[in-house]
Amino acid sequence: MLYAILILFYRAAWRHLPSFAVDKSYEPATTISIIIPARNEAKNIALLLNCISRQFYPSKLIEVIVMDDHSSDETVEIVKTFLNVQCLSLATFTQGQPLNAYKKKAIEIGIAHSRGELIITTDADCSMDDYWLLSIVQYYELNHPQMIAAPVAFNNNGTWFQTFQSLDFTTMQGITAAVVSTKNGNMCNGANLAYTRTAFDAVNGFTGVDTLASGDDVFLMQKIQVVFPDKIAFLKCKEAIVKTVPMLDMHSFFQQRIRWASKATAYKDNYIKAALALVYSVNLLFLVLGIFAFFKPAMWFVFFILLGLKIIVELSLLTGVAQFFDKQKELRIFSILQFIHIPYILIAGFLGLFGSYQWKNRQVN
């Protein structure tokens, strides 16, 4: 019941969050700095930079800084073929200093060498609509938030594995929009995040969270929320969607999800902690019921009744969110994927709290 109430609350929040319509004739005045941390992204970086070059936004107001994080492929060479794109080397500034949070340091240095009023971060493996920047800045100029969490979606080639990742991530995006818009938690994604230089400076950037490997997005939001509690917004706008690539194999998928789960112990928001604990407990319930059912077959009836209720409640949220992201077709196998989703939540959640993970060919604690 508690889980159903939580999901229905998210559903109501998503439905009541108004969509933002972009005026494509709007003339923006805000200078922006796009900060892109990149490590061995030779396969992806050109697509991103081409997307940025096609933006319907005054070029004189755009600054693009790629922070190369010790790449060993052709990332730097590719970036240097693009005019009006700065490429800074993280190694130049760290000079061999051991770090646990390379991405935070890269963003911090990029911001220190930028000039824009509004900082926008994205990842090197992303792509976006031609009105991406205009939608973010137009919303910023009309509503004056200090931080904007914007939508992110996974690309999907139609395989069950990418569909599974896409649905899982789409659900998280719906919850992100709900908690941010109702001020009931801090969630966002650094692949599509904007904040003012004023806010970043006011909270001293990543100071205090700079030793945590993950969380260049959520932990910064936590800090900004303390100083500017009513100045954080979620931008529900189709033109603002950033698309990113899913993991190619199960190992990298789990490493990514363990990395995300590892942030939980550092959350200061008790609401988010309680929500995460509830979600984990519900999934653990199905594991326990499944074990008992092997010894007492009558328990399978309880198992499938509760599973059916879980699916119905989750679809009540996911249907609307999937429609926003044009992912309705993925819902066809949502019920079947529950048998993968439940163990994945249990494993990733456990290892995120008690294990380490590899990311970008680095072992992280």
ZAROKOL-664401 format. One record per residue (C-alpha): residue number from 1; residue in one letter; x, y, z. Coordinates in pm, 1 decimal. Layout:
REM residues N
+-------+-------+----------+----------+----------+
| lumgu | zator |       px |       py |       pz |
+-------+-------+----------+----------+----------+
|   NUM |     a |        X |        Y |        Z |
...
+-------+-------+----------+----------+----------+
***
This chain:
REM residues 365
+-------+-------+----------+----------+----------+
| lumgu | zator |       px |       py |       pz |
+-------+-------+----------+----------+----------+
|     1 |     m |      0.0 |      0.0 |      0.0 |
|     2 |     l |    279.3 |    240.1 |     87.0 |
|     3 |     y |    453.0 |    164.2 |   -242.5 |
|     4 |     a |    129.8 |    215.9 |   -437.1 |
|     5 |     i |     70.1 |    548.0 |   -262.4 |
|     6 |     l |    424.4 |    658.7 |   -345.5 |
|     7 |     i |    394.6 |    570.7 |   -715.1 |
|     8 |     l |     49.8 |    730.7 |   -742.4 |
|     9 |     f |    193.1 |   1044.5 |   -583.3 |
|    10 |     y |    463.9 |   1049.4 |   -850.9 |
|    11 |     r |    197.8 |    996.8 |  -1117.4 |
|    12 |     a |     -8.2 |   1290.5 |   -991.7 |
|    13 |     a |    298.6 |   1514.0 |   -974.5 |
|    14 |     w |    400.8 |   1424.5 |  -1330.4 |
|    15 |     r |     50.0 |   1487.3 |  -1465.4 |
|    16 |     h |     22.6 |   1823.4 |  -1289.0 |
|    17 |     l |    362.5 |   1945.3 |  -1405.4 |
|    18 |     p |    287.6 |   2166.5 |  -1706.3 |
|    19 |     s |    471.2 |   2111.8 |  -2031.7 |
|    20 |     f |    681.5 |   2402.3 |  -2151.5 |
|    21 |     a |    617.1 |   2514.4 |  -2507.8 |
|    22 |     v |    915.9 |   2668.6 |  -2684.4 |
|    23 |     d |    864.8 |   2987.5 |  -2880.1 |
|    24 |     k |   1103.9 |   2921.5 |  -3167.4 |
|    25 |     s |   1110.8 |   3289.6 |  -3260.5 |
|    26 |     y |   1230.2 |   3385.7 |  -2911.0 |
|    27 |     e |   1549.9 |   3592.4 |  -2895.4 |
|    28 |     p |   1762.1 |   3491.7 |  -2594.3 |
|    29 |     a |   2016.2 |   3716.5 |  -2423.4 |
|    30 |     t |   2190.3 |   3480.0 |  -2181.1 |
|    31 |     t |   2551.2 |   3376.1 |  -2230.4 |
|    32 |     i |   2594.8 |   3002.2 |  -2176.6 |
|    33 |     s |   2892.4 |   2775.5 |  -2115.2 |
|    34 |     i |   2848.6 |   2410.4 |  -2212.2 |
|    35 |     i |   3084.0 |   2189.7 |  -2010.7 |
|    36 |     i |   3149.6 |   1840.5 |  -2148.6 |
|    37 |     p |   3367.9 |   1596.2 |  -1952.9 |
|    38 |     a |   3504.2 |   1333.3 |  -2192.6 |
|    39 |     r |   3713.7 |   1019.8 |  -2148.4 |
|    40 |     n |   3776.8 |    792.7 |  -2447.8 |
|    41 |     e |   3471.2 |    914.6 |  -2636.5 |
|    42 |     a |   3609.0 |    908.1 |  -2990.3 |
|    43 |     k |   3306.3 |    710.7 |  -3108.8 |
|    44 |     n |   3055.1 |    963.0 |  -2974.7 |
|    45 |     i |   3200.3 |   1312.0 |  -2936.0 |
|    46 |     a |   3160.1 |   1419.0 |  -3300.0 |
|    47 |     l |   2784.9 |   1353.3 |  -3295.1 |
|    48 |     l |   2744.1 |   1565.1 |  -2981.9 |
|    49 |     l |   2950.7 |   1856.0 |  -3113.3 |
|    50 |     n |   2763.4 |   1848.4 |  -3443.4 |
|    51 |     c |   2434.5 |   1866.0 |  -3251.8 |
|    52 |     i |   2561.9 |   2168.9 |  -3060.0 |
|    53 |     s |   2681.4 |   2337.1 |  -3379.4 |
|    54 |     r |   2328.6 |   2309.9 |  -3522.8 |
|    55 |     q |   2156.5 |   2477.7 |  -3229.2 |
|    56 |     f |   1918.0 |   2763.7 |  -3303.4 |
|    57 |     y |   2092.7 |   2992.9 |  -3059.3 |
|    58 |     p |   2316.2 |   3298.2 |  -3119.4 |
|    59 |     s |   2670.3 |   3165.4 |  -3161.6 |
|    60 |     k |   2815.0 |   3472.3 |  -2989.2 |
|    61 |     l |   2637.6 |   3367.0 |  -2669.4 |
|    62 |     i |   2764.0 |   3004.6 |  -2672.2 |
|    63 |     e |   3088.2 |   2876.6 |  -2526.4 |
|    64 |     v |   3173.7 |   2505.1 |  -2551.3 |
|    65 |     i |   3443.5 |   2353.0 |  -2331.8 |
|    66 |     v |   3541.5 |   1986.7 |  -2359.1 |
|    67 |     m |   3735.7 |   1863.6 |  -2056.6 |
|    68 |     d |   3952.0 |   1571.7 |  -2166.2 |
|    69 |     d |   3985.9 |   1322.6 |  -1881.1 |
|    70 |     h |   4307.0 |   1135.7 |  -1968.9 |
|    71 |     s |   4173.5 |    994.2 |  -2296.5 |
|    72 |     s |   4389.3 |    733.4 |  -2468.2 |
|    73 |     d |   4197.2 |    730.9 |  -2797.3 |
|    74 |     e |   4138.4 |   1002.1 |  -3061.9 |
|    75 |     t |   3892.8 |   1207.0 |  -2853.4 |
|    76 |     v |   4116.9 |   1514.2 |  -2836.6 |
|    77 |     e |   4207.7 |   1503.5 |  -3205.5 |
|    78 |     i |   3839.8 |   1489.3 |  -3302.9 |
|    79 |     v |   3745.6 |   1777.6 |  -3072.2 |
|    80 |     k |   4020.1 |   1995.6 |  -3220.5 |
|    81 |     t |   3862.6 |   1965.1 |  -3566.2 |
|    82 |     f |   3563.6 |   2167.5 |  -3442.3 |
|    83 |     l |   3594.4 |   2543.9 |  -3454.8 |
|    84 |     n |   3492.8 |   2747.6 |  -3150.7 |
|    85 |     v |   3529.6 |   2448.7 |  -2916.9 |
|    86 |     q |   3786.6 |   2466.6 |  -2640.0 |
|    87 |     c |   3957.3 |   2145.5 |  -2532.7 |
|    88 |     l |   4124.1 |   2150.8 |  -2191.2 |
|    89 |     s |   4322.5 |   1864.5 |  -2044.0 |
|    90 |     l |   4237.3 |   1756.3 |  -1690.3 |
|    91 |     a |   4586.8 |   1610.5 |  -1657.0 |
|    92 |     t |   4736.5 |   1957.2 |  -1705.1 |
|    93 |     f |   4557.9 |   2085.1 |  -1397.3 |
|    94 |     t |   4580.4 |   1781.1 |  -1169.8 |
|    95 |     q |   4945.9 |   1699.5 |  -1249.9 |
|    96 |     g |   4921.2 |   1341.2 |  -1136.6 |
|    97 |     q |   4721.9 |   1417.6 |   -821.9 |
|    98 |     p |   4520.8 |   1105.7 |   -724.4 |
|    99 |     l |   4146.0 |   1162.4 |   -743.4 |
|   100 |     n |   3832.0 |    966.1 |   -667.5 |
|   101 |     a |   3599.3 |   1209.3 |   -845.9 |
|   102 |     y |   3751.7 |   1285.0 |  -1184.5 |
|   103 |     k |   3429.5 |   1407.5 |  -1341.9 |
|   104 |     k |   3361.6 |   1661.5 |  -1067.2 |
|   105 |     k |   3714.8 |   1796.4 |  -1098.6 |
|   106 |     a |   3677.5 |   1818.8 |  -1476.8 |
|   107 |     i |   3352.0 |   2014.9 |  -1447.5 |
|   108 |     e |   3495.9 |   2239.0 |  -1176.4 |
|   109 |     i |   3798.7 |   2329.0 |  -1389.4 |
|   110 |     g |   3580.4 |   2378.9 |  -1695.8 |
|   111 |     i |   3357.4 |   2621.7 |  -1507.4 |
|   112 |     a |   3661.4 |   2807.3 |  -1371.3 |
|   113 |     h |   3775.3 |   2869.2 |  -1730.3 |
|   114 |     s |   3432.0 |   2964.7 |  -1862.1 |
|   115 |     r |   3251.1 |   3297.0 |  -1884.8 |
|   116 |     g |   2881.7 |   3214.1 |  -1929.9 |
|   117 |     e |   2606.6 |   3326.4 |  -1696.8 |
|   118 |     l |   2437.4 |   2988.3 |  -1727.8 |
|   119 |     i |   2634.1 |   2663.1 |  -1701.1 |
|   120 |     i |   2499.6 |   2363.8 |  -1893.3 |
|   121 |     t |   2651.8 |   2018.2 |  -1853.2 |
|   122 |     t |   2606.6 |   1721.5 |  -2080.5 |
|   123 |     d |   2791.6 |   1398.4 |  -2153.6 |
|   124 |     a |   3008.0 |   1318.6 |  -2453.3 |
|   125 |     d |   2783.0 |   1032.0 |  -2566.0 |
|   126 |     c |   2469.7 |   1246.5 |  -2599.0 |
|   127 |     s |   2268.6 |   1402.7 |  -2880.1 |
|   128 |     m |   1983.7 |   1651.5 |  -2880.1 |
|   129 |     d |   1721.6 |   1848.9 |  -3072.3 |
|   130 |     d |   1820.9 |   2169.2 |  -3253.8 |
|   131 |     y |   1616.3 |   2374.5 |  -3005.3 |
|   132 |     w |   1774.2 |   2219.8 |  -2695.0 |
|   133 |     l |   1960.2 |   2531.3 |  -2584.8 |
|   134 |     l |   1678.3 |   2767.9 |  -2673.9 |
|   135 |     s |   1428.7 |   2569.1 |  -2468.5 |
|   136 |     i |   1651.1 |   2570.7 |  -2159.4 |
|   137 |     v |   1745.4 |   2936.0 |  -2181.0 |
|   138 |     q |   1393.9 |   3052.1 |  -2267.3 |
|   139 |     y |   1263.7 |   2872.5 |  -1957.8 |
|   140 |     y |   1546.5 |   3023.2 |  -1753.3 |
|   141 |     e |   1482.5 |   3378.9 |  -1870.2 |
|   142 |     l |   1107.4 |   3352.9 |  -1811.4 |
|   143 |     n |   1114.7 |   3176.4 |  -1473.1 |
|   144 |     h |   1455.7 |   3265.6 |  -1323.4 |
|   145 |     p |   1545.7 |   2935.6 |  -1151.9 |
|   146 |     q |   1896.2 |   2882.0 |  -1019.1 |
|   147 |     m |   1904.7 |   2521.0 |  -1138.7 |
|   148 |     i |   1716.3 |   2334.1 |  -1410.3 |
|   149 |     a |   1695.7 |   1955.4 |  -1429.9 |
|   150 |     a |   1609.7 |   1866.5 |  -1789.0 |
|   151 |     p |   1489.0 |   1537.3 |  -1943.5 |
|   152 |     v |   1716.3 |   1256.4 |  -2060.1 |
|   153 |     a |   1623.7 |    945.6 |  -2259.5 |
|   154 |     f |   1806.2 |    632.9 |  -2371.9 |
|   155 |     n |   1836.8 |    544.5 |  -2737.0 |
|   156 |     n |   1685.4 |    204.3 |  -2814.0 |
|   157 |     n |   1764.1 |    -29.1 |  -3103.8 |
|   158 |     g |   1464.7 |   -249.6 |  -3020.0 |
|   159 |     t |   1643.5 |   -535.7 |  -2843.5 |
|   160 |     w |   1499.8 |   -655.3 |  -2512.8 |
|   161 |     f |   1816.3 |   -542.6 |  -2329.8 |
|   162 |     q |   1803.4 |   -184.0 |  -2455.8 |
|   163 |     t |   1427.0 |   -175.5 |  -2406.4 |
|   164 |     f |   1476.8 |   -285.2 |  -2047.5 |
|   165 |     q |   1731.3 |     -7.8 |  -1987.2 |
|   166 |     s |   1513.9 |    248.1 |  -2161.5 |
|   167 |     l |   1202.8 |    165.8 |  -1958.0 |
|   168 |     d |   1396.6 |    164.0 |  -1633.3 |
|   169 |     f |   1548.7 |    501.4 |  -1713.9 |
|   170 |     t |   1217.9 |    647.4 |  -1833.9 |
|   171 |     t |   1062.7 |    555.2 |  -1500.1 |
|   172 |     m |   1346.0 |    730.6 |  -1319.1 |
|   173 |     q |   1290.4 |   1040.1 |  -1529.9 |
|   174 |     g |    923.2 |   1049.5 |  -1432.0 |
|   175 |     i |   1017.6 |   1021.2 |  -1065.8 |
|   176 |     t |   1285.2 |   1288.1 |  -1108.2 |
|   177 |     a |   1031.1 |   1530.9 |  -1250.5 |
|   178 |     a |    788.3 |   1448.7 |   -969.5 |
|   179 |     v |   1026.5 |   1496.9 |   -677.4 |
|   180 |     v |   1185.7 |   1812.4 |   -819.5 |
|   181 |     s |    856.2 |   1980.0 |   -909.1 |
|   182 |     t |    701.0 |   1902.7 |   -569.5 |
|   183 |     k |   1022.7 |   1983.0 |   -377.8 |
|   184 |     n |   1018.2 |   1638.2 |   -220.0 |
|   185 |     g |   1372.4 |   1536.0 |   -300.7 |
|   186 |     n |   1679.8 |   1593.8 |   -511.3 |
|   187 |     m |   1717.1 |   1399.3 |   -834.8 |
|   188 |     c |   1867.3 |   1500.2 |  -1168.2 |
|   189 |     n |   2104.4 |   1379.6 |  -1437.8 |
|   190 |     g |   2429.7 |   1548.2 |  -1535.8 |
|   191 |     a |   2367.3 |   1463.2 |  -1901.8 |
|   192 |     n |   2117.5 |   1750.1 |  -1911.0 |
|   193 |     l |   2160.2 |   1993.5 |  -1626.7 |
|   194 |     a |   2176.4 |   2372.1 |  -1610.7 |
|   195 |     y |   2262.5 |   2604.5 |  -1323.6 |
|   196 |     t |   2371.1 |   2960.7 |  -1281.9 |
|   197 |     r |   2727.0 |   3061.1 |  -1211.9 |
|   198 |     t |   2583.7 |   3252.6 |   -916.8 |
|   199 |     a |   2445.2 |   2932.4 |   -764.3 |
|   200 |     f |   2762.9 |   2733.1 |   -826.0 |
|   201 |     d |   2975.0 |   3001.1 |   -661.6 |
|   202 |     a |   2729.5 |   3049.8 |   -374.1 |
|   203 |     v |   2764.7 |   2685.1 |   -266.8 |
|   204 |     n |   3141.8 |   2673.1 |   -336.1 |
|   205 |     g |   3095.2 |   2426.4 |   -618.0 |
|   206 |     f |   3165.7 |   2066.4 |   -525.2 |
|   207 |     t |   3344.3 |   2148.9 |   -199.9 |
|   208 |     g |   3235.8 |   1897.6 |     61.7 |
|   209 |     v |   3128.0 |   1634.3 |   -192.3 |
|   210 |     d |   3439.4 |   1635.5 |   -408.2 |
|   211 |     t |   3571.4 |   1307.8 |   -267.5 |
|   212 |     l |   3258.5 |   1114.7 |   -367.0 |
|   213 |     a |   3316.1 |    942.1 |   -699.7 |
|   214 |     s |   2962.4 |    988.1 |   -830.2 |
|   215 |     g |   2702.3 |   1259.7 |   -788.0 |
|   216 |     d |   2829.4 |   1556.8 |   -987.3 |
|   217 |     d |   2460.6 |   1625.5 |  -1043.9 |
|   218 |     v |   2256.3 |   1520.0 |   -738.3 |
|   219 |     f |   2500.0 |   1633.4 |   -469.7 |
|   220 |     l |   2535.5 |   1973.1 |   -634.4 |
|   221 |     m |   2156.3 |   1996.7 |   -642.2 |
|   222 |     q |   2150.6 |   1910.4 |   -271.2 |
|   223 |     k |   2381.2 |   2201.1 |   -197.5 |
|   224 |     i |   2194.6 |   2446.6 |   -419.6 |
|   225 |     q |   1862.7 |   2342.8 |   -265.9 |
|   226 |     v |   1987.6 |   2455.0 |     77.0 |
|   227 |     v |   2076.5 |   2805.6 |    -43.9 |
|   228 |     f |   1803.2 |   2844.5 |   -308.4 |
|   229 |     p |   1518.8 |   2616.4 |   -186.1 |
|   230 |     d |   1255.3 |   2754.1 |   -422.6 |
|   231 |     k |   1475.6 |   2803.8 |   -726.5 |
|   232 |     i |   1512.9 |   2450.9 |   -867.0 |
|   233 |     a |   1289.5 |   2332.1 |  -1149.4 |
|   234 |     f |   1232.8 |   2042.6 |  -1386.9 |
|   235 |     l |   1193.3 |   2139.5 |  -1752.1 |
|   236 |     k |    917.8 |   1923.6 |  -1902.3 |
|   237 |     c |    980.0 |   2004.7 |  -2265.8 |
|   238 |     k |   1023.3 |   1769.3 |  -2561.8 |
|   239 |     e |   1274.5 |   1996.2 |  -2735.4 |
|   240 |     a |   1488.8 |   1988.0 |  -2422.2 |
|   241 |     i |   1529.3 |   1608.1 |  -2423.2 |
|   242 |     v |   1886.3 |   1483.5 |  -2441.8 |
|   243 |     k |   1937.0 |   1131.8 |  -2575.6 |
|   244 |     t |   2218.5 |    911.3 |  -2455.7 |
|   245 |     v |   2344.1 |    562.8 |  -2530.0 |
|   246 |     p |   2253.0 |    259.3 |  -2317.4 |
|   247 |     m |   2509.5 |     10.2 |  -2195.2 |
|   248 |     l |   2613.5 |   -250.7 |  -2451.1 |
|   249 |     d |   2646.1 |   -550.4 |  -2218.5 |
|   250 |     m |   2525.7 |   -673.5 |  -1881.3 |
|   251 |     h |   2858.8 |   -611.2 |  -1705.9 |
|   252 |     s |   2877.9 |   -243.9 |  -1801.4 |
|   253 |     f |   2507.7 |   -205.3 |  -1723.4 |
|   254 |     f |   2554.3 |   -330.1 |  -1368.2 |
|   255 |     q |   2864.5 |   -116.1 |  -1322.8 |
|   256 |     q |   2662.4 |    189.3 |  -1423.6 |
|   257 |     r |   2370.9 |    105.2 |  -1195.0 |
|   258 |     i |   2599.8 |     23.0 |   -901.7 |
|   259 |     r |   2764.9 |    361.6 |   -956.4 |
|   260 |     w |   2425.1 |    530.7 |   -938.0 |
|   261 |     a |   2320.3 |    330.1 |   -632.6 |
|   262 |     s |   2645.7 |    412.0 |   -453.9 |
|   263 |     k |   2524.9 |    769.9 |   -404.6 |
|   264 |     a |   2246.8 |    661.9 |   -169.5 |
|   265 |     t |   2458.5 |    658.0 |    147.3 |
|   266 |     a |   2556.8 |   1022.1 |     94.2 |
|   267 |     y |   2203.0 |   1155.4 |     43.8 |
|   268 |     k |   2106.2 |   1411.0 |    305.6 |
|   269 |     d |   1742.0 |   1411.0 |    201.0 |
|   270 |     n |   1550.5 |   1177.7 |    433.8 |
|   271 |     y |   1254.9 |   1167.1 |    193.8 |
|   272 |     i |   1467.8 |   1021.1 |    -84.3 |
|   273 |     k |   1630.1 |    776.2 |    157.0 |
|   274 |     a |   1288.9 |    657.5 |    274.4 |
|   275 |     a |   1161.0 |    624.9 |    -82.3 |
|   276 |     l |   1467.1 |    422.7 |   -186.8 |
|   277 |     a |   1430.3 |    198.0 |    118.5 |
|   278 |     l |   1063.8 |    139.8 |     36.5 |
|   279 |     v |   1136.9 |     52.9 |   -326.9 |
|   280 |     y |   1411.3 |   -188.0 |   -223.0 |
|   281 |     s |   1188.9 |   -348.0 |     40.7 |
|   282 |     v |    906.8 |   -409.1 |   -205.9 |
|   283 |     n |   1142.0 |   -580.8 |   -449.3 |
|   284 |     l |   1291.9 |   -782.1 |   -164.0 |
|   285 |     l |    939.1 |   -892.7 |    -72.5 |
|   286 |     f |    905.6 |  -1067.2 |   -409.2 |
|   287 |     l |   1233.3 |  -1250.8 |   -358.2 |
|   288 |     v |   1114.5 |  -1372.5 |    -18.4 |
|   289 |     l |    773.6 |  -1473.1 |   -156.5 |
|   290 |     g |    940.0 |  -1660.3 |   -442.0 |
|   291 |     i |   1159.2 |  -1856.4 |   -201.8 |
|   292 |     f |    863.5 |  -1946.5 |     21.1 |
|   293 |     a |    657.9 |  -2050.9 |   -281.6 |
|   294 |     f |    906.4 |  -2325.0 |   -366.8 |
|   295 |     f |    825.9 |  -2486.6 |    -32.2 |
|   296 |     k |    460.2 |  -2390.7 |    -20.8 |
|   297 |     p |    316.3 |  -2370.0 |   -377.1 |
|   298 |     a |      2.6 |  -2192.5 |   -256.3 |
|   299 |     m |    221.4 |  -1884.1 |   -206.3 |
|   300 |     w |    256.1 |  -1847.4 |   -584.4 |
|   301 |     f |   -100.0 |  -1713.4 |   -584.5 |
|   302 |     v |     -0.1 |  -1434.2 |   -345.6 |
|   303 |     f |    317.9 |  -1371.8 |   -546.1 |
|   304 |     f |    139.8 |  -1319.5 |   -877.1 |
|   305 |     i |   -148.6 |  -1119.2 |   -729.0 |
|   306 |     l |     97.0 |   -873.2 |   -572.9 |
|   307 |     l |    311.2 |   -869.7 |   -887.0 |
|   308 |     g |      4.5 |   -785.8 |  -1094.4 |
|   309 |     l |    -82.8 |   -499.7 |   -861.1 |
|   310 |     k |    275.9 |   -373.1 |   -879.0 |
|   311 |     i |    266.1 |   -375.2 |  -1259.1 |
|   312 |     i |    -67.9 |   -190.2 |  -1269.9 |
|   313 |     v |     50.4 |     80.3 |  -1030.3 |
|   314 |     e |    382.3 |    129.8 |  -1209.1 |
|   315 |     l |    213.1 |    146.5 |  -1549.2 |
|   316 |     s |    -14.7 |    420.8 |  -1417.7 |
|   317 |     l |    297.6 |    636.6 |  -1386.0 |
|   318 |     l |    498.1 |    501.9 |  -1676.0 |
|   319 |     t |    227.2 |    532.1 |  -1940.9 |
|   320 |     g |    220.8 |    911.5 |  -1923.3 |
|   321 |     v |    597.8 |    944.9 |  -1898.2 |
|   322 |     a |    651.9 |    706.1 |  -2190.3 |
|   323 |     q |    412.8 |    912.0 |  -2400.5 |
|   324 |     f |    618.8 |   1225.8 |  -2333.1 |
|   325 |     f |    937.4 |   1048.0 |  -2441.9 |
|   326 |     d |    765.5 |    871.8 |  -2737.8 |
|   327 |     k |    835.9 |    530.6 |  -2589.6 |
|   328 |     q |    485.0 |    379.7 |  -2580.1 |
|   329 |     k |    589.7 |     76.8 |  -2789.1 |
|   330 |     e |    836.6 |    -27.4 |  -2519.6 |
|   331 |     l |    551.9 |    -85.1 |  -2275.7 |
|   332 |     r |    450.1 |   -402.4 |  -2461.7 |
|   333 |     i |    707.7 |   -611.5 |  -2275.4 |
|   334 |     f |    702.2 |   -419.5 |  -1946.0 |
|   335 |     s |    529.2 |   -701.5 |  -1755.6 |
|   336 |     i |    775.3 |   -966.3 |  -1873.3 |
|   337 |     l |   1073.3 |   -749.1 |  -1782.9 |
|   338 |     q |    960.7 |   -748.1 |  -1419.2 |
|   339 |     f |   1136.0 |  -1083.0 |  -1375.5 |
|   340 |     i |   1463.3 |   -911.4 |  -1468.0 |
|   341 |     h |   1394.0 |   -579.1 |  -1301.0 |
|   342 |     i |   1331.9 |   -717.9 |   -950.9 |
|   343 |     p |   1662.8 |   -909.1 |   -917.2 |
|   344 |     y |   1850.1 |   -621.9 |  -1082.8 |
|   345 |     i |   1721.8 |   -376.7 |   -820.4 |
|   346 |     l |   1825.0 |   -611.1 |   -539.3 |
|   347 |     i |   2173.0 |   -680.0 |   -675.4 |
|   348 |     a |   2258.0 |   -324.4 |   -783.9 |
|   349 |     g |   2121.0 |   -176.7 |   -461.5 |
|   350 |     f |   2320.8 |   -414.2 |   -243.8 |
|   351 |     l |   2647.6 |   -373.3 |   -433.6 |
|   352 |     g |   2599.3 |      2.4 |   -451.3 |
|   353 |     l |   2600.7 |     17.5 |    -72.8 |
|   354 |     f |   2866.4 |   -240.8 |      3.9 |
|   355 |     g |   3076.8 |   -292.5 |   -308.9 |
|   356 |     s |   3303.5 |   -107.5 |   -547.0 |
|   357 |     y |   3268.9 |    -68.9 |   -921.9 |
|   358 |     q |   3462.2 |      1.3 |  -1238.3 |
|   359 |     w |   3388.7 |    302.8 |  -1450.9 |
|   360 |     k |   3580.4 |    434.7 |  -1750.4 |
|   361 |     n |   3842.9 |    165.6 |  -1684.3 |
|   362 |     r |   3895.8 |    284.0 |  -1327.9 |
|   363 |     q |   3831.0 |    101.0 |  -1005.4 |
|   364 |     v |   3618.7 |    323.0 |   -780.9 |
|   365 |     n |   3542.4 |    287.0 |   -410.7 |
+-------+-------+----------+----------+----------+
***
